[in-house]
Amino acid sequence: MPKHEFSVDMTCQGCADAVSRVLNKLGGVEFNIDLPNKKVCIESEHSSDTLLATLNKTGKAVSYIGPK
């Protein structure tokens, strides 16, 4: 499965939990949250646009870094 890396403005565990919630709701994803570096690495067949739109639901500033 393709891997995508995103920068997400997470400042606490609550932020990371919000990211987990929206990704689990989307389904079909495996992800790793790097809270200290504010990065989320997602392994999924979903497009990067779909993943970006999903992460934007957290209300955090999100940007697509690129394929990993």
All heavy atoms as TSV, in Angstrom:
chain	resi	resn	atom	element	x	y	z
A	1	MET	N	N	0.850	-1.199	0.000
A	1	MET	CA	C	0.000	0.000	0.000
A	1	MET	C	C	0.882	1.244	0.000
A	1	MET	O	O	1.913	1.259	0.656
A	1	MET	CB	C	-0.879	0.004	1.252
A	1	MET	CG	C	-2.173	-0.736	1.076
A	1	MET	SD	S	-3.430	-0.320	2.302
A	1	MET	CE	C	-2.687	-0.898	3.813
A	2	PRO	N	N	0.437	2.274	-0.712
A	2	PRO	CA	C	1.210	3.520	-0.724
A	2	PRO	C	C	1.232	4.177	0.653
A	2	PRO	O	O	0.263	4.079	1.412
A	2	PRO	CB	C	0.445	4.402	-1.712
A	2	PRO	CG	C	-0.505	3.513	-2.425
A	2	PRO	CD	C	-0.724	2.318	-1.569
A	3	LYS	N	N	2.349	4.831	0.962
A	3	LYS	CA	C	2.475	5.568	2.224
A	3	LYS	C	C	2.544	7.049	1.921
A	3	LYS	O	O	3.185	7.462	0.961
A	3	LYS	CB	C	3.752	5.160	2.965
A	3	LYS	CG	C	3.671	3.825	3.628
A	3	LYS	CD	C	4.911	3.580	4.472
A	3	LYS	CE	C	4.813	2.244	5.183
A	3	LYS	NZ	N	5.927	2.029	6.105
A	4	HIS	N	N	1.867	7.835	2.742
A	4	HIS	CA	C	1.843	9.286	2.584
A	4	HIS	C	C	2.206	9.931	3.911
A	4	HIS	O	O	1.792	9.456	4.973
A	4	HIS	CB	C	0.447	9.768	2.164
A	4	HIS	CG	C	-0.057	9.127	0.918
A	4	HIS	ND1	N	0.348	9.519	-0.339
A	4	HIS	CD2	C	-0.912	8.096	0.725
A	4	HIS	CE1	C	-0.259	8.771	-1.252
A	4	HIS	NE2	N	-1.029	7.890	-0.625
A	5	GLU	N	N	2.967	11.031	3.845
A	5	GLU	CA	C	3.340	11.737	5.060
A	5	GLU	C	C	2.710	13.124	5.067
A	5	GLU	O	O	2.740	13.831	4.064
A	5	GLU	CB	C	4.865	11.847	5.152
A	5	GLU	CG	C	5.317	12.279	6.521
A	5	GLU	CD	C	6.831	12.136	6.698
A	5	GLU	OE1	O	7.576	12.323	5.719
A	5	GLU	OE2	O	7.241	11.838	7.814
A	6	PHE	N	N	2.127	13.470	6.201
A	6	PHE	CA	C	1.461	14.760	6.371
A	6	PHE	C	C	2.018	15.477	7.588
A	6	PHE	O	O	2.405	14.844	8.561
A	6	PHE	CB	C	-0.053	14.561	6.592
A	6	PHE	CG	C	-0.768	13.992	5.403
A	6	PHE	CD1	C	-0.833	12.620	5.211
A	6	PHE	CD2	C	-1.382	14.814	4.481
A	6	PHE	CE1	C	-1.490	12.083	4.115
A	6	PHE	CE2	C	-2.039	14.279	3.375
A	6	PHE	CZ	C	-2.093	12.923	3.197
A	7	SER	N	N	2.038	16.788	7.505
A	7	SER	CA	C	2.373	17.629	8.649
A	7	SER	C	C	1.043	18.087	9.244
A	7	SER	O	O	0.195	18.620	8.530
A	7	SER	CB	C	3.189	18.831	8.180
A	7	SER	OG	O	3.353	19.740	9.239
A	8	VAL	N	N	0.862	17.850	10.551
A	8	VAL	CA	C	-0.386	18.233	11.216
A	8	VAL	C	C	-0.012	19.024	12.469
A	8	VAL	O	O	0.820	18.582	13.260
A	8	VAL	CB	C	-1.226	16.994	11.620
A	8	VAL	CG1	C	-2.535	17.423	12.268
A	8	VAL	CG2	C	-1.495	16.112	10.417
A	9	ASP	N	N	-0.619	20.187	12.655
A	9	ASP	CA	C	-0.295	21.041	13.796
A	9	ASP	C	C	-0.917	20.483	15.076
A	9	ASP	O	O	-1.950	20.949	15.528
A	9	ASP	CB	C	-0.777	22.475	13.523
A	9	ASP	CG	C	-0.295	23.435	14.602
A	9	ASP	OD1	O	0.723	23.144	15.245
A	9	ASP	OD2	O	-0.941	24.489	14.787
A	10	MET	N	N	-0.248	19.473	15.630
A	10	MET	CA	C	-0.718	18.823	16.867
A	10	MET	C	C	0.153	19.303	18.031
A	10	MET	O	O	1.376	19.289	17.929
A	10	MET	CB	C	-0.586	17.303	16.761
A	10	MET	CG	C	-1.346	16.676	15.621
A	10	MET	SD	S	-1.016	14.898	15.461
A	10	MET	CE	C	0.667	14.891	14.830
A	11	THR	N	N	-0.495	19.719	19.111
A	11	THR	CA	C	0.269	20.214	20.260
A	11	THR	C	C	0.156	19.317	21.489
A	11	THR	O	O	0.916	19.470	22.432
A	11	THR	CB	C	-0.205	21.632	20.641
A	11	THR	OG1	O	-1.623	21.603	20.825
A	11	THR	CG2	C	0.135	22.630	19.547
A	12	CYS	N	N	-0.806	18.395	21.477
A	12	CYS	CA	C	-0.993	17.555	22.662
A	12	CYS	C	C	-1.585	16.197	22.265
A	12	CYS	O	O	-1.917	15.975	21.109
A	12	CYS	CB	C	-1.929	18.252	23.646
A	12	CYS	SG	S	-3.594	18.489	22.979
A	13	GLN	N	N	-1.726	15.331	23.246
A	13	GLN	CA	C	-2.290	14.003	22.987
A	13	GLN	C	C	-3.731	14.098	22.494
A	13	GLN	O	O	-4.170	13.291	21.687
A	13	GLN	CB	C	-2.209	13.141	24.258
A	13	GLN	CG	C	-2.571	11.681	24.033
A	13	GLN	CD	C	-1.693	11.003	22.993
A	13	GLN	OE1	O	-0.470	11.099	23.051
A	13	GLN	NE2	N	-2.304	10.321	22.030
A	14	GLY	N	N	-4.452	15.110	22.950
A	14	GLY	CA	C	-5.826	15.310	22.492
A	14	GLY	C	C	-5.883	15.541	20.983
A	14	GLY	O	O	-6.778	15.055	20.300
A	15	CYS	N	N	-4.889	16.302	20.475
A	15	CYS	CA	C	-4.797	16.546	19.030
A	15	CYS	C	C	-4.545	15.230	18.298
A	15	CYS	O	O	-5.159	14.948	17.274
A	15	CYS	CB	C	-3.655	17.506	18.711
A	15	CYS	SG	S	-3.792	19.134	19.454
A	16	ALA	N	N	-3.608	14.446	18.824
A	16	ALA	CA	C	-3.280	13.153	18.213
A	16	ALA	C	C	-4.492	12.229	18.246
A	16	ALA	O	O	-4.750	11.497	17.286
A	16	ALA	CB	C	-2.094	12.521	18.933
A	17	ASP	N	N	-5.274	12.286	19.329
A	17	ASP	CA	C	-6.479	11.460	19.441
A	17	ASP	C	C	-7.508	11.869	18.391
A	17	ASP	O	O	-8.201	11.023	17.825
A	17	ASP	CB	C	-7.092	11.575	20.846
A	17	ASP	CG	C	-6.228	10.912	21.911
A	17	ASP	OD1	O	-5.314	10.132	21.557
A	17	ASP	OD2	O	-6.460	11.181	23.103
A	18	ALA	N	N	-7.613	13.168	18.124
A	18	ALA	CA	C	-8.549	13.662	17.111
A	18	ALA	C	C	-8.151	13.130	15.728
A	18	ALA	O	O	-9.006	12.717	14.947
A	18	ALA	CB	C	-8.569	15.196	17.105
A	19	VAL	N	N	-6.848	13.112	15.449
A	19	VAL	CA	C	-6.347	12.576	14.179
A	19	VAL	C	C	-6.693	11.084	14.086
A	19	VAL	O	O	-7.184	10.617	13.057
A	19	VAL	CB	C	-4.821	12.806	14.041
A	19	VAL	CG1	C	-4.254	12.023	12.877
A	19	VAL	CG2	C	-4.520	14.295	13.899
A	20	SER	N	N	-6.460	10.350	15.171
A	20	SER	CA	C	-6.788	8.911	15.201
A	20	SER	C	C	-8.268	8.684	14.921
A	20	SER	O	O	-8.629	7.794	14.154
A	20	SER	CB	C	-6.446	8.313	16.572
A	20	SER	OG	O	-5.063	8.315	16.790
A	21	ARG	N	N	-9.119	9.500	15.540
A	21	ARG	CA	C	-10.574	9.358	15.371
A	21	ARG	C	C	-10.994	9.514	13.917
A	21	ARG	O	O	-11.723	8.673	13.393
A	21	ARG	CB	C	-11.315	10.386	16.231
A	21	ARG	CG	C	-11.792	9.843	17.559
A	21	ARG	CD	C	-12.817	10.751	18.227
A	21	ARG	NE	N	-12.405	12.147	18.299
A	21	ARG	CZ	C	-11.608	12.665	19.227
A	21	ARG	NH1	N	-11.126	11.906	20.172
A	21	ARG	NH2	N	-11.306	13.948	19.221
A	22	VAL	N	N	-10.538	10.594	13.257
A	22	VAL	CA	C	-10.990	10.821	11.872
A	22	VAL	C	C	-10.438	9.758	10.925
A	22	VAL	O	O	-11.132	9.347	10.000
A	22	VAL	CB	C	-10.666	12.248	11.352
A	22	VAL	CG1	C	-11.410	13.296	12.146
A	22	VAL	CG2	C	-9.188	12.532	11.293
A	23	LEU	N	N	-9.197	9.306	11.166
A	23	LEU	CA	C	-8.620	8.280	10.292
A	23	LEU	C	C	-9.303	6.929	10.492
A	23	LEU	O	O	-9.572	6.222	9.528
A	23	LEU	CB	C	-7.113	8.158	10.525
A	23	LEU	CG	C	-6.287	9.336	10.007
A	23	LEU	CD1	C	-4.842	9.186	10.433
A	23	LEU	CD2	C	-6.392	9.469	8.502
A	24	ASN	N	N	-9.611	6.582	11.747
A	24	ASN	CA	C	-10.305	5.314	12.014
A	24	ASN	C	C	-11.714	5.334	11.436
A	24	ASN	O	O	-12.216	4.308	10.974
A	24	ASN	CB	C	-10.338	5.022	13.519
A	24	ASN	CG	C	-8.986	4.558	14.030
A	24	ASN	OD1	O	-8.239	3.890	13.324
A	24	ASN	ND2	N	-8.668	4.910	15.255
A	25	LYS	N	N	-12.351	6.510	11.443
A	25	LYS	CA	C	-13.693	6.642	10.882
A	25	LYS	C	C	-13.659	6.449	9.359
A	25	LYS	O	O	-14.567	5.867	8.781
A	25	LYS	CB	C	-14.244	8.032	11.238
A	25	LYS	CG	C	-15.728	8.139	11.141
A	25	LYS	CD	C	-16.198	9.453	11.739
A	25	LYS	CE	C	-17.702	9.566	11.677
A	25	LYS	NZ	N	-18.175	10.854	12.190
A	26	LEU	N	N	-12.593	6.955	8.717
A	26	LEU	CA	C	-12.428	6.793	7.267
A	26	LEU	C	C	-12.262	5.311	6.923
A	26	LEU	O	O	-12.859	4.810	5.986
A	26	LEU	CB	C	-11.210	7.584	6.784
A	26	LEU	CG	C	-10.827	7.435	5.316
A	26	LEU	CD1	C	-11.928	7.991	4.418
A	26	LEU	CD2	C	-9.509	8.144	5.034
A	27	GLY	N	N	-11.452	4.615	7.695
A	27	GLY	CA	C	-11.222	3.186	7.476
A	27	GLY	C	C	-10.241	2.937	6.340
A	27	GLY	O	O	-9.935	3.827	5.554
A	28	GLY	N	N	-9.724	1.715	6.295
A	28	GLY	CA	C	-8.797	1.326	5.237
A	28	GLY	C	C	-7.445	2.004	5.349
A	28	GLY	O	O	-6.778	2.227	4.339
A	29	VAL	N	N	-7.066	2.370	6.573
A	29	VAL	CA	C	-5.799	3.072	6.783
A	29	VAL	C	C	-5.004	2.426	7.910
A	29	VAL	O	O	-5.569	1.888	8.851
A	29	VAL	CB	C	-6.011	4.571	7.130
A	29	VAL	CG1	C	-6.653	5.306	5.987
A	29	VAL	CG2	C	-6.827	4.740	8.391
A	30	GLU	N	N	-3.695	2.471	7.768
A	30	GLU	CA	C	-2.790	2.167	8.871
A	30	GLU	C	C	-1.953	3.415	9.013
A	30	GLU	O	O	-1.497	3.973	8.019
A	30	GLU	CB	C	-1.900	0.965	8.538
A	30	GLU	CG	C	-2.648	-0.348	8.594
A	30	GLU	CD	C	-1.728	-1.537	8.368
A	30	GLU	OE1	O	-0.533	-1.449	8.699
A	30	GLU	OE2	O	-2.220	-2.540	7.854
A	31	PHE	N	N	-1.780	3.881	10.260
A	31	PHE	CA	C	-1.077	5.149	10.416
A	31	PHE	C	C	-0.210	5.170	11.664
A	31	PHE	O	O	-0.412	4.402	12.596
A	31	PHE	CB	C	-2.074	6.315	10.441
A	31	PHE	CG	C	-3.115	6.208	11.519
A	31	PHE	CD1	C	-2.918	6.775	12.760
A	31	PHE	CD2	C	-4.309	5.548	11.269
A	31	PHE	CE1	C	-3.881	6.675	13.755
A	31	PHE	CE2	C	-5.292	5.437	12.248
A	31	PHE	CZ	C	-5.068	6.010	13.503
A	32	ASN	N	N	0.762	6.061	11.620
A	32	ASN	CA	C	1.657	6.276	12.741
A	32	ASN	C	C	1.702	7.777	13.009
A	32	ASN	O	O	1.954	8.559	12.100
A	32	ASN	CB	C	3.060	5.746	12.397
A	32	ASN	CG	C	4.021	5.918	13.549
A	32	ASN	OD1	O	3.664	5.723	14.697
A	32	ASN	ND2	N	5.232	6.302	13.230
A	33	ILE	N	N	1.440	8.156	14.253
A	33	ILE	CA	C	1.438	9.574	14.622
A	33	ILE	C	C	2.724	9.894	15.375
A	33	ILE	O	O	3.038	9.260	16.380
A	33	ILE	CB	C	0.204	9.909	15.492
A	33	ILE	CG1	C	-1.080	9.673	14.681
A	33	ILE	CG2	C	0.279	11.348	15.989
A	33	ILE	CD1	C	-2.353	9.812	15.475
A	34	ASP	N	N	3.460	10.862	14.851
A	34	ASP	CA	C	4.698	11.335	15.473
A	34	ASP	C	C	4.388	12.708	16.073
A	34	ASP	O	O	4.560	13.737	15.424
A	34	ASP	CB	C	5.802	11.418	14.409
A	34	ASP	CG	C	7.131	11.880	14.977
A	34	ASP	OD1	O	7.174	12.293	16.154
A	34	ASP	OD2	O	8.122	11.851	14.225
A	35	LEU	N	N	3.903	12.705	17.323
A	35	LEU	CA	C	3.462	13.945	17.965
A	35	LEU	C	C	4.595	14.960	18.136
A	35	LEU	O	O	4.422	16.133	17.796
A	35	LEU	CB	C	2.785	13.622	19.308
A	35	LEU	CG	C	2.162	14.788	20.077
A	35	LEU	CD1	C	1.165	15.549	19.232
A	35	LEU	CD2	C	1.515	14.286	21.360
A	36	PRO	N	N	5.791	14.562	18.623
A	36	PRO	CA	C	6.862	15.562	18.803
A	36	PRO	C	C	7.243	16.288	17.507
A	36	PRO	O	O	7.536	17.479	17.528
A	36	PRO	CB	C	8.044	14.743	19.327
A	36	PRO	CG	C	7.442	13.502	19.899
A	36	PRO	CD	C	6.192	13.244	19.100
A	37	ASN	N	N	7.224	15.577	16.385
A	37	ASN	CA	C	7.588	16.189	15.097
A	37	ASN	C	C	6.379	16.655	14.292
A	37	ASN	O	O	6.519	17.114	13.163
A	37	ASN	CB	C	8.429	15.219	14.276
A	37	ASN	CG	C	9.776	14.977	14.922
A	37	ASN	OD1	O	10.459	15.909	15.315
A	37	ASN	ND2	N	10.156	13.721	15.059
A	38	LYS	N	N	5.176	16.478	14.879
A	38	LYS	CA	C	3.924	16.924	14.245
A	38	LYS	C	C	3.736	16.324	12.861
A	38	LYS	O	O	3.387	17.012	11.901
A	38	LYS	CB	C	3.859	18.458	14.188
A	38	LYS	CG	C	3.919	19.090	15.559
A	38	LYS	CD	C	3.791	20.584	15.486
A	38	LYS	CE	C	3.803	21.168	16.888
A	38	LYS	NZ	N	3.533	22.597	16.915
A	39	LYS	N	N	3.992	15.021	12.747
A	39	LYS	CA	C	3.841	14.333	11.466
A	39	LYS	C	C	2.940	13.117	11.617
A	39	LYS	O	O	2.916	12.474	12.660
A	39	LYS	CB	C	5.199	13.884	10.930
A	39	LYS	CG	C	6.061	15.029	10.452
A	39	LYS	CD	C	7.354	14.535	9.872
A	39	LYS	CE	C	8.216	15.712	9.428
A	39	LYS	NZ	N	9.555	15.280	9.051
A	40	VAL	N	N	2.221	12.808	10.549
A	40	VAL	CA	C	1.386	11.609	10.493
A	40	VAL	C	C	1.750	10.872	9.212
A	40	VAL	O	O	1.698	11.439	8.125
A	40	VAL	CB	C	-0.122	11.962	10.483
A	40	VAL	CG1	C	-0.962	10.697	10.443
A	40	VAL	CG2	C	-0.488	12.802	11.707
A	41	CYS	N	N	2.147	9.609	9.356
A	41	CYS	CA	C	2.461	8.767	8.208
A	41	CYS	C	C	1.308	7.782	8.040
A	41	CYS	O	O	0.960	7.065	8.991
A	41	CYS	CB	C	3.778	8.038	8.438
A	41	CYS	SG	S	4.281	7.069	7.015
A	42	ILE	N	N	0.705	7.796	6.862
A	42	ILE	CA	C	-0.487	6.980	6.616
A	42	ILE	C	C	-0.229	6.010	5.467
A	42	ILE	O	O	0.239	6.407	4.410
A	42	ILE	CB	C	-1.703	7.863	6.261
A	42	ILE	CG1	C	-1.930	8.913	7.347
A	42	ILE	CG2	C	-2.950	7.002	6.066
A	42	ILE	CD1	C	-2.953	9.969	6.975
A	43	GLU	N	N	-0.555	4.751	5.711
A	43	GLU	CA	C	-0.467	3.722	4.675
A	43	GLU	C	C	-1.898	3.406	4.261
A	43	GLU	O	O	-2.706	2.966	5.081
A	43	GLU	CB	C	0.214	2.486	5.260
A	43	GLU	CG	C	0.705	1.514	4.233
A	43	GLU	CD	C	1.556	0.405	4.841
A	43	GLU	OE1	O	2.144	0.599	5.909
A	43	GLU	OE2	O	1.592	-0.669	4.221
A	44	SER	N	N	-2.231	3.685	2.990
A	44	SER	CA	C	-3.617	3.535	2.557
A	44	SER	C	C	-3.730	3.544	1.039
A	44	SER	O	O	-2.902	4.126	0.345
A	44	SER	CB	C	-4.447	4.691	3.124
A	44	SER	OG	O	-5.759	4.645	2.631
A	45	GLU	N	N	-4.789	2.912	0.546
A	45	GLU	CA	C	-5.111	2.966	-0.882
A	45	GLU	C	C	-5.880	4.242	-1.217
A	45	GLU	O	O	-6.095	4.564	-2.377
A	45	GLU	CB	C	-5.935	1.741	-1.302
A	45	GLU	CG	C	-5.190	0.421	-1.218
A	45	GLU	CD	C	-4.028	0.294	-2.205
A	45	GLU	OE1	O	-3.959	1.077	-3.176
A	45	GLU	OE2	O	-3.180	-0.586	-1.990
A	46	HIS	N	N	-6.329	4.976	-0.185
A	46	HIS	CA	C	-7.025	6.246	-0.424
A	46	HIS	C	C	-6.052	7.235	-1.064
A	46	HIS	O	O	-4.846	7.179	-0.803
A	46	HIS	CB	C	-7.546	6.846	0.893
A	46	HIS	CG	C	-8.667	6.073	1.521
A	46	HIS	ND1	N	-9.923	5.993	0.960
A	46	HIS	CD2	C	-8.715	5.349	2.661
A	46	HIS	CE1	C	-10.692	5.248	1.739
A	46	HIS	NE2	N	-9.982	4.845	2.775
A	47	SER	N	N	-6.569	8.164	-1.866
A	47	SER	CA	C	-5.710	9.178	-2.487
A	47	SER	C	C	-5.219	10.163	-1.428
A	47	SER	O	O	-5.833	10.319	-0.363
A	47	SER	CB	C	-6.493	9.941	-3.556
A	47	SER	OG	O	-7.456	10.783	-2.945
A	48	SER	N	N	-4.114	10.841	-1.736
A	48	SER	CA	C	-3.588	11.838	-0.809
A	48	SER	C	C	-4.617	12.955	-0.587
A	48	SER	O	O	-4.719	13.498	0.511
A	48	SER	CB	C	-2.260	12.408	-1.295
A	48	SER	OG	O	-2.407	12.977	-2.571
A	49	ASP	N	N	-5.401	13.275	-1.618
A	49	ASP	CA	C	-6.439	14.307	-1.484
A	49	ASP	C	C	-7.511	13.890	-0.487
A	49	ASP	O	O	-7.969	14.698	0.324
A	49	ASP	CB	C	-7.092	14.603	-2.836
A	49	ASP	CG	C	-6.149	15.311	-3.798
A	49	ASP	OD1	O	-5.173	15.929	-3.325
A	49	ASP	OD2	O	-6.389	15.238	-5.014
A	50	THR	N	N	-7.912	12.626	-0.544
A	50	THR	CA	C	-8.914	12.110	0.391
A	50	THR	C	C	-8.373	12.142	1.817
A	50	THR	O	O	-9.068	12.560	2.743
A	50	THR	CB	C	-9.300	10.655	0.019
A	50	THR	OG1	O	-9.857	10.656	-1.294
A	50	THR	CG2	C	-10.303	10.072	1.001
A	51	LEU	N	N	-7.118	11.719	1.970
A	51	LEU	CA	C	-6.504	11.712	3.298
A	51	LEU	C	C	-6.369	13.132	3.838
A	51	LEU	O	O	-6.630	13.383	5.019
A	51	LEU	CB	C	-5.139	11.016	3.246
A	51	LEU	CG	C	-5.190	9.532	2.862
A	51	LEU	CD1	C	-3.787	8.996	2.638
A	51	LEU	CD2	C	-5.904	8.710	3.921
A	52	LEU	N	N	-5.983	14.070	2.969
A	52	LEU	CA	C	-5.838	15.467	3.378
A	52	LEU	C	C	-7.185	16.035	3.821
A	52	LEU	O	O	-7.279	16.690	4.866
A	52	LEU	CB	C	-5.263	16.290	2.216
A	52	LEU	CG	C	-4.908	17.747	2.512
A	52	LEU	CD1	C	-3.839	17.846	3.584
A	52	LEU	CD2	C	-4.445	18.447	1.247
A	53	ALA	N	N	-8.228	15.760	3.056
A	53	ALA	CA	C	-9.576	16.242	3.407
A	53	ALA	C	C	-10.017	15.654	4.746
A	53	ALA	O	O	-10.628	16.348	5.563
A	53	ALA	CB	C	-10.568	15.876	2.303
A	54	THR	N	N	-9.686	14.385	4.968
A	54	THR	CA	C	-10.044	13.729	6.225
A	54	THR	C	C	-9.305	14.369	7.390
A	54	THR	O	O	-9.906	14.688	8.424
A	54	THR	CB	C	-9.725	12.218	6.150
A	54	THR	OG1	O	-10.469	11.651	5.075
A	54	THR	CG2	C	-10.080	11.517	7.444
A	55	LEU	N	N	-8.004	14.589	7.239
A	55	LEU	CA	C	-7.216	15.215	8.312
A	55	LEU	C	C	-7.678	16.644	8.585
A	55	LEU	O	O	-7.626	17.114	9.725
A	55	LEU	CB	C	-5.727	15.202	7.955
A	55	LEU	CG	C	-5.059	13.827	7.985
A	55	LEU	CD1	C	-3.660	13.908	7.400
A	55	LEU	CD2	C	-5.006	13.271	9.400
A	56	ASN	N	N	-8.155	17.337	7.554
A	56	ASN	CA	C	-8.643	18.711	7.735
A	56	ASN	C	C	-9.869	18.765	8.640
A	56	ASN	O	O	-10.157	19.809	9.226
A	56	ASN	CB	C	-8.941	19.367	6.382
A	56	ASN	CG	C	-7.692	19.961	5.759
A	56	ASN	OD1	O	-6.848	20.518	6.445
A	56	ASN	ND2	N	-7.569	19.836	4.450
A	57	LYS	N	N	-10.584	17.645	8.773
A	57	LYS	CA	C	-11.759	17.596	9.650
A	57	LYS	C	C	-11.388	17.804	11.112
A	57	LYS	O	O	-12.251	18.097	11.937
A	57	LYS	CB	C	-12.484	16.253	9.490
A	57	LYS	CG	C	-13.163	16.104	8.155
A	57	LYS	CD	C	-13.839	14.745	8.030
A	57	LYS	CE	C	-14.425	14.539	6.656
A	57	LYS	NZ	N	-14.982	13.199	6.491
A	58	THR	N	N	-10.108	17.654	11.459
A	58	THR	CA	C	-9.674	17.868	12.844
A	58	THR	C	C	-9.641	19.358	13.188
A	58	THR	O	O	-9.560	19.723	14.356
A	58	THR	CB	C	-8.262	17.296	13.095
A	58	THR	OG1	O	-7.326	17.979	12.250
A	58	THR	CG2	C	-8.209	15.812	12.850
A	59	GLY	N	N	-9.662	20.227	12.164
A	59	GLY	CA	C	-9.577	21.660	12.416
A	59	GLY	C	C	-8.145	22.138	12.604
A	59	GLY	O	O	-7.905	23.312	12.855
A	60	LYS	N	N	-7.202	21.227	12.484
A	60	LYS	CA	C	-5.779	21.574	12.619
A	60	LYS	C	C	-5.223	21.988	11.261
A	60	LYS	O	O	-5.753	21.618	10.226
A	60	LYS	CB	C	-4.969	20.371	13.131
A	60	LYS	CG	C	-5.497	19.758	14.412
A	60	LYS	CD	C	-5.269	20.666	15.575
A	60	LYS	CE	C	-5.933	20.134	16.837
A	60	LYS	NZ	N	-6.135	21.185	17.808
A	61	ALA	N	N	-4.120	22.728	11.283
A	61	ALA	CA	C	-3.431	23.077	10.041
A	61	ALA	C	C	-2.744	21.817	9.531
A	61	ALA	O	O	-1.989	21.176	10.260
A	61	ALA	CB	C	-2.411	24.170	10.294
A	62	VAL	N	N	-3.060	21.431	8.279
A	62	VAL	CA	C	-2.537	20.188	7.699
A	62	VAL	C	C	-1.899	20.483	6.361
A	62	VAL	O	O	-2.433	21.270	5.581
A	62	VAL	CB	C	-3.683	19.164	7.492
A	62	VAL	CG1	C	-3.147	17.863	6.908
A	62	VAL	CG2	C	-4.421	18.893	8.792
A	63	SER	N	N	-0.758	19.865	6.091
A	63	SER	CA	C	-0.180	19.958	4.751
A	63	SER	C	C	0.393	18.609	4.359
A	63	SER	O	O	0.817	17.818	5.214
A	63	SER	CB	C	0.892	21.050	4.685
A	63	SER	OG	O	1.951	20.765	5.573
A	64	TYR	N	N	0.366	18.342	3.066
A	64	TYR	CA	C	0.864	17.087	2.524
A	64	TYR	C	C	2.355	17.223	2.282
A	64	TYR	O	O	2.798	18.102	1.539
A	64	TYR	CB	C	0.126	16.751	1.228
A	64	TYR	CG	C	0.531	15.442	0.580
A	64	TYR	CD1	C	0.592	14.265	1.323
A	64	TYR	CD2	C	0.848	15.387	-0.766
A	64	TYR	CE1	C	0.950	13.069	0.732
A	64	TYR	CE2	C	1.202	14.177	-1.370
A	64	TYR	CZ	C	1.252	13.034	-0.612
A	64	TYR	OH	O	1.618	11.843	-1.193
A	65	ILE	N	N	3.161	16.388	2.929
A	65	ILE	CA	C	4.615	16.438	2.745
A	65	ILE	C	C	4.981	15.685	1.481
A	65	ILE	O	O	5.774	16.156	0.675
A	65	ILE	CB	C	5.342	15.845	3.974
A	65	ILE	CG1	C	5.053	16.712	5.208
A	65	ILE	CG2	C	6.839	15.744	3.719
A	65	ILE	CD1	C	5.533	16.134	6.508
A	66	GLY	N	N	4.410	14.491	1.299
A	66	GLY	CA	C	4.679	13.719	0.093
A	66	GLY	C	C	4.671	12.242	0.375
A	66	GLY	O	O	4.441	11.802	1.488
A	67	PRO	N	N	4.933	11.441	-0.672
A	67	PRO	CA	C	4.977	9.990	-0.493
A	67	PRO	C	C	6.172	9.616	0.376
A	67	PRO	O	O	7.181	10.304	0.373
A	67	PRO	CB	C	5.135	9.436	-1.901
A	67	PRO	CG	C	5.429	10.589	-2.781
A	67	PRO	CD	C	5.177	11.850	-2.040
A	68	LYS	N	N	6.017	8.536	1.127
A	68	LYS	CA	C	7.097	8.129	2.033
A	68	LYS	C	C	7.699	6.828	1.546
A	68	LYS	O	O	7.008	5.950	1.105
A	68	LYS	CB	C	6.535	7.958	3.443
A	68	LYS	CG	C	7.580	7.555	4.443
A	68	LYS	CD	C	7.377	8.348	5.697
A	68	LYS	CE	C	8.339	7.801	6.746
A	68	LYS	NZ	N	9.127	8.736	7.383
